[in-house]
Amino acid sequence: MRYVIAALLGAIVIFLWGFVAHMLLPIGEMGVRKPASEDAVLQAAAAALPEQGIYLLPHIDPEKMGDKATVDAWEAKAGQNRFVFVAVGPTIAHPTDMSGNLAKQFIGSYLAALIVAIVLAATNWSFGARVLGSLGFGVFGWLTNIVPLWNWYRFPDDFNVGNLIEQGVGWLLAGVAIAWWLGRRK
């Protein structure tokens, strides 16, 4: 029960921090840009990207990576065009109804906080060390998730920095709540 409550407190803190970072501060929007012609992009996407999925442009068929002529043509095309990473999802019936998204986000935050609480409870660390341990989890998640997106898919630097701030501050704050609860005497 100790872990469950510590995780619940951590999840509430990280969830509320996410609200602050995205709704009150510009952190959650760092790197997000408005296209010059949104309608043209949406029309082109509807015509050229027919299925849900991730699209990398310029595209090369992985099965043709052994064909020198195909690779040379792709390299030439890639050298003359911007790299594009597009995530295409389904249409959303009610885009302003975020209740399902918020529920999934809280569940994900709770499960992450539960992992942090269980690991931190297994230590004999001080309050401060547990808080730093929680921060370490946030930075670890950023290093294993966002840095590869920056490296391989060229996510913009400001997006990466914003995500580091969001995860670092969020898990530092959640760590305060988790460490406080775990440090309470019976």
Residue pairs with C-beta under 8 A, 6 or more apart in sequence:
2 121
2 181
2 182
3 114
3 117
3 118
3 121
4 114
5 181
6 113
6 117
6 120
6 121
6 177
6 178
6 181
6 182
7 110
7 113
7 114
7 116
7 117
7 178
8 110
8 113
9 113
9 174
9 177
9 178
9 180
9 181
10 109
10 113
10 116
10 117
10 134
10 174
10 175
10 177
10 178
11 106
11 109
11 110
11 112
11 113
11 114
11 174
12 177
13 170
13 173
13 174
13 176
13 177
14 109
14 112
14 113
14 170
14 171
14 173
14 174
15 105
15 106
15 109
17 166
17 169
17 170
17 173
17 174
18 28
18 105
18 109
18 166
18 170
21 27
21 28
21 165
21 166
21 169
21 170
22 28
22 29
26 162
27 162
27 165
27 166
28 162
28 166
29 162
30 158
30 159
30 161
30 162
30 163
30 165
31 155
31 156
31 157
31 158
31 159
31 160
31 162
32 159
35 41
45 86
45 88
49 55
49 86
49 88
51 88
52 88
52 89
52 90
53 87
53 88
54 85
54 86
54 87
54 88
55 84
55 85
55 86
55 87
55 88
56 83
56 84
56 85
56 86
56 153
57 81
57 83
57 84
57 86
58 74
58 77
58 78
58 81
58 83
60 70
60 71
60 74
61 70
64 70
64 71
65 71
83 153
83 154
85 153
85 154
85 155
112 137
112 141
113 174
113 178
115 137
116 133
116 134
116 137
116 171
116 174
116 175
116 178
117 178
117 181
117 182
119 133
119 137
120 130
120 133
120 134
120 175
120 178
120 179
120 182
121 182
123 129
123 130
123 133
125 133
127 179
127 180
127 183
128 179
130 175
130 178
130 179
130 182
130 183
131 172
131 175
131 176
131 179
132 175
133 175
134 171
134 172
134 174
134 175
134 176
134 178
134 179
135 168
135 171
135 172
135 175
137 171
138 167
138 168
138 170
138 171
138 172
139 164
139 167
139 168
139 171
141 167
141 171
142 163
142 164
142 167
142 168
146 155
146 159
146 160
146 163
146 164
146 167
147 160
149 155
149 160
150 157
150 159
150 160
